[in-house]
Amino acid sequence: MIARNSYTPTINELLAFAACARLGTTTRAAEELNLTQSAISRSINALEDRLGVRLFHRVKQRLLLSDAGRALYREAESVLADIDRAAVTVMAFGGHSAVLRMAVLPTFANIWLIPRLSDFQAREPALTFDIVSRLTPVDFETAPYDAAIQRAHQRPAGAHADPLMDETLVVVAAPSLLKAYPVRDEADIAKLPLLQQATRPSLWLDWFRDAGLDSRTILRGARFEHFGMVINAAAAGMGAAIVPEMLVRQELEAERLVLASERRLESEAPYCLIYPERSLEIPGFERFRDWLIGRAHKRS
């Protein structure tokens, strides 16, 4: 918990300051905040005294931000926006007995988790999910999450890691691309435009190495942040992609994508539900964990 210091502005001071900075007069700020002009002026004077700097230049009837005022305004707007979001979040979760804040790999969330989540929500309506996408590992000591679904080479320190499923990587492409660039053997794949996944840059290297092929030129190609983008780009015919098979099952069944090779590359890191010990105290969390593991193992 951060203690409030003598120089920490009050919310009223920040609201008055931000309104004056945005609107340029105490009169208009007072109208926006439904306060008197004198109350706005007192808040501005108190804030300047508290910080020991002038936040505005008074030019005729206008308030113009000083250099210090501009610096504070950038931060104040961010802080007030965070408070607004927090208030909306609390109101949205009102009446629910528990909230599970979870960070999930974005494409896994969109393609695998969310389409199945209504099944669990129907069984456990009192547990509300607050899900964000995240590509990087979660430090539960500092990040505001109760759980994460990520790939894990080993159990993170201070957290549980329950395996959900292994990752099998396949090479896919749009039928139109393979018509334009016929693939007769695996060496021909190197001649295709190869789509790159920015957070997994070695996938093509690993695949070509597994195939026993030269891989010196295969890092060239359009680069995308996550698998969802890569899959869409491949379906649009931009290039071949190496992606987890479970994430392209629908595209393969619909023949929007086809396998460019029968070779499958097994990843060393499975997808895991990762969570700290404290999350076991969240009502409904253990039932969610058991449901998730069961669905993942059934692959349905």
Helices and strands as residue ranges (DSSP letters): H 11-23, H 26-33, H 37-51, E 56-59, E 62-65, H 67-92, E 98-104, H 106-108, I 109-113, H 114-123, E 127-133, E 147-151, E 160-165, E 168-173, H 175-180, G 186-191, E 196-197, H 203-210, E 223-224, H 227-235, E 241-244, G 245-247, H 249-253, E 258-259, E 265-266, E 271-275, G 277-281, H 285-298
